[in-house]
Amino acid sequence: MSSKNLDRNDCLNSHAEEIEQLLASVMDRHGCESAEAAEALACAVLVRGGARRYRVAQRWIADALEELASVEEELLEREAIEDLALREID
C-alpha cells in the first residue's frame, strides 16, 4: 500500500466517529437516500483532501440540511393552509 493510501486511511479512521455522527443526523432528518449522499460526499472529500476539506464539507452539509429543514417546514405550513382551505370549502 502506498504512503498516500495510508495517509488517506489514517484520515478516514481518525474522522470515522464524526462521519458516523453526521450520517446518523442526516438519516434521522431525511432518510436513507440523503444519508447515502452525505456519506458519499464525506468520503469523497476525505479521500481527496483530508481533514481540512472534510470540515469545510461538514459545514456545507450542515448548511444544506438547515436550508432543507426550512424548506420542509415551509412546505408543511403550506400543506396545513391548503388542508384548512379545503375543510372550509367542504
C-alpha positions as CSV (number, residue, x, y, z in Angstrom):
1,M,0.0,0.0,0.0
2,S,1.4,3.4,-0.9
3,S,2.2,6.1,1.5
4,K,-0.6,8.2,0.0
5,N,-3.2,5.4,0.6
6,L,-2.0,5.0,4.2
7,D,-2.4,8.8,4.8
8,R,-6.0,8.6,3.4
9,N,-6.8,5.6,5.5
10,D,-5.5,7.3,8.6
11,C,-7.6,10.4,7.8
12,L,-10.7,8.2,7.3
13,N,-10.1,6.4,10.5
14,S,-9.4,9.5,12.5
15,H,-12.7,11.0,11.4
16,A,-14.8,7.8,11.4
17,E,-16.8,8.8,14.6
18,E,-17.5,12.3,13.2
19,I,-18.7,10.8,9.9
20,E,-21.0,8.3,11.8
21,Q,-22.5,11.1,13.8
22,L,-23.1,13.3,10.7
23,L,-24.7,10.4,8.9
24,A,-26.9,9.5,11.9
25,S,-28.1,13.1,12.0
26,V,-28.8,13.1,8.2
27,M,-30.6,9.7,8.4
28,D,-32.7,10.9,11.4
29,R,-33.7,14.0,9.5
30,H,-34.0,13.0,5.9
31,G,-33.9,9.2,5.5
32,C,-31.6,6.8,3.8
33,E,-31.1,8.4,0.4
34,S,-29.9,11.6,2.0
35,A,-27.6,9.6,4.3
36,E,-26.1,7.8,1.3
37,A,-25.5,11.0,-0.5
38,A,-23.9,12.6,2.6
39,E,-21.7,9.5,3.2
40,A,-20.5,9.6,-0.4
41,L,-19.8,13.3,-0.2
42,A,-17.9,13.0,3.2
43,C,-15.9,10.0,2.0
44,A,-15.0,11.7,-1.3
45,V,-13.9,14.9,0.5
46,L,-11.8,12.9,2.9
47,V,-10.1,10.8,0.2
48,R,-9.4,13.9,-2.0
49,G,-8.4,16.5,0.6
50,G,-8.1,15.3,4.1
51,A,-9.4,16.7,7.3
52,R,-9.4,20.4,6.4
53,R,-11.7,19.8,3.4
54,Y,-13.8,17.4,5.4
55,R,-14.5,20.2,8.0
56,V,-15.5,22.5,5.1
57,A,-17.7,19.9,3.6
58,Q,-19.2,19.2,7.0
59,R,-20.2,22.9,7.3
60,W,-21.6,22.8,3.8
61,I,-23.7,19.7,4.6
62,A,-24.9,21.3,7.9
63,D,-25.9,24.5,6.0
64,A,-27.7,22.4,3.3
65,L,-29.5,20.5,5.9
66,E,-30.6,23.7,7.7
67,E,-31.9,25.0,4.4
68,L,-33.7,21.8,3.6
69,A,-35.3,21.8,7.0
70,S,-36.6,25.4,6.5
71,V,-37.9,24.4,3.1
72,E,-39.6,21.3,4.6
73,E,-41.1,23.5,7.3
74,E,-42.4,25.9,4.7
75,L,-44.0,23.1,2.7
76,L,-45.7,21.7,5.8
77,E,-47.1,25.1,6.6
78,R,-48.4,25.4,3.0
79,E,-50.0,21.9,3.3
80,A,-51.7,22.9,6.5
81,I,-53.1,26.0,5.0
82,E,-54.3,24.1,1.9
83,D,-55.9,21.5,4.2
84,L,-57.7,24.2,6.2
85,A,-58.9,25.8,3.0
86,L,-60.3,22.5,1.7
87,R,-62.1,21.9,5.0
88,E,-63.7,25.3,4.8
89,I,-64.9,24.6,1.3
90,D,-66.5,21.3,2.4
